[in-house]
Amino acid sequence: MPPKLLITGATGLLGSHILRAAQEHWHPVGTYHRTTRRQAQYFFGNIDHGRIDLGDYSETKAMIADVQPAAIIHTAAITDLDYCQKYPDESLRINLNAAIDLAALCGDSEIPFLFTSTDLVFDGSSAPYTEDDPPTPINIFGEHRALAEEGILAAYADAVIARLPLLIGYASLGRESFYHKLVSAFRGEREVTLFGDAIRTPVDAAVAAHGLLKIAGSGFEDDVNIAEIDRVVDRLHLGGRDQVSLYELGLLTLRILGLNEQLAVPISVLDSYTGSLQTVFLAARSANVALDSTRAYELGYDPPPLRSQLEELLPPAWRLQAAEPAPGESDPEIPEADGGT
């Protein structure tokens, strides 16, 4: 039997893609929390899975003892920036404490552990950022992710911290990702406000998943030979090769769809601080958090050009065919994409 790979948050955008990609060489086991049991049964099918509150140390410890995984990829997190800002104790419990507890348990048993972090540990003032640049978070989510990185490496020096950029793609179980909402609005011929100065290095979640499985950790290779593969440890950036603003991402999407480029309306991150937007943000937003992923590229991570990734995501049937807006729908503001996984 292939070795077991435990994937936390397996019903999320990134976790679901890792689960799908891992089936070729691993025996994947997924966890979930918010998903209903009926949804989980539909989503996982014959794949081993279980519901768990990772904020409960005893539950987490019992899960590892029961599953006995050969490796763990930890993607579960609360990634809504404003939710974390409003409920910092819950963010602390899941985004910080649960991650460190899980890493420490893996360290006790020398289980390869990969933690998915975010480009939003940076403030956006000194991009592009390398793995050696110190975190400079400007909101609760980024602060807790940055503290989790430090705590994880203190608890387990051989852990991997994979910082991810904005992930594009479609989530499972009817959940709407940032990019899903963006495409739906454009196909409905509705204007969307997008930050013109929020620079990211986006990748398709499927591309990130394959990158994580290929290089970021011990044994995350096709042959899954944990004992003999040289380990990649510490921090690793898995950004895309294109540095684009959210507005430019919107324009590129519209061009591929063959729709009116005026549906993308540029605004500034500064607008979120001045109160000039209709949407009220609780958490500060970073500007340019582009990641320098040279180290990962040298290790074999090779994300395609952004346009190629978008063309794969956008079905040909959608192009030049704008859907009718739903009755009563107002023009949306989607000026930001929350970080993480």
BELGI-V898671 format. One record per pair of residues at least 12 apart in sequence whose ideal C-beta (glycine too) atoms are under 6 Angstrom apart, sorted by the first residue. I is the first residue (numbers start at 0). J is the second residue. Records with the same first field share a line. If there is no record, write none. Layout:
BEGIN
I: J + J
END
This chain:
BEGIN
0: 26
1: 25 + 26
2: 69 + 223
3: 26 + 28 + 68 + 69
4: 21 + 25 + 27 + 70
5: 28 + 66 + 68 + 71
6: 18 + 27 + 29 + 72
7: 30 + 73 + 74 + 75
8: 74 + 75
9: 29
10: 31 + 34 + 42 + 171
11: 74
12: 166 + 170 + 176 + 204
13: 74 + 204 + 340
14: 74
15: 171
16: 204 + 205 + 208
17: 72 + 208
20: 208 + 209 + 212
24: 221 + 223
27: 46
28: 47 + 66
29: 48
30: 49 + 51
31: 50
38: 172
42: 172
53: 75 + 97
54: 92 + 93 + 97
56: 100
59: 101
60: 104
63: 104
69: 225
70: 111 + 218
71: 105 + 110 + 112
72: 113
73: 101 + 114
74: 115 + 340
76: 94 + 339 + 340
77: 90 + 93 + 94
78: 337 + 339
79: 337
80: 138 + 140 + 282 + 337
81: 281 + 282
83: 139 + 140
84: 138 + 139 + 281 + 282
85: 281
87: 139
90: 139 + 143
94: 143
95: 143 + 146 + 147
98: 114 + 147
99: 150 + 151 + 154
102: 151 + 154 + 155 + 158
103: 154
105: 155
106: 154 + 155
111: 216 + 217
112: 158
113: 159 + 161 + 215 + 216
114: 151 + 160
115: 161 + 163 + 340
116: 144 + 148 + 160 + 162
117: 144 + 338 + 339
118: 162 + 164 + 288 + 290
119: 141 + 285 + 338
120: 134 + 136 + 141 + 144 + 145
121: 135 + 288
122: 135 + 137 + 285
123: 285 + 286 + 287 + 288
126: 287 + 289
127: 289 + 291
128: 290
129: 291
130: 234 + 236
137: 283
138: 282 + 283
148: 160
157: 232
159: 215 + 216 + 232
160: 234
161: 211 + 215 + 235 + 237
162: 236
163: 207 + 237
164: 199 + 200 + 201 + 238 + 290
165: 199 + 201 + 336
166: 204
167: 201 + 203
168: 203 + 204
177: 336
180: 333
181: 333
184: 331
185: 253 + 258 + 262
186: 321 + 322
187: 322 + 324
188: 321
189: 324 + 330
190: 262 + 264 + 330
191: 331 + 333
192: 264 + 266 + 332 + 334
193: 245 + 246 + 249 + 263 + 334
194: 245 + 268 + 334
195: 244 + 246 + 265
196: 267 + 268 + 286
197: 244 + 245 + 268 + 286
198: 242 + 244 + 287 + 289
200: 238 + 239 + 242 + 289 + 290
201: 239
202: 239 + 302
203: 308
206: 302
207: 237
210: 237 + 300
214: 231 + 298 + 299 + 300
215: 231 + 235
217: 230
235: 295
236: 290 + 292 + 295
237: 295
238: 290 + 292
239: 302 + 305
240: 302
241: 305
242: 289
246: 263 + 265
249: 263
250: 263
255: 309 + 310 + 313
256: 318
257: 318 + 319
258: 321
266: 334
268: 284 + 286
271: 284
277: 332
278: 332
284: 335
END
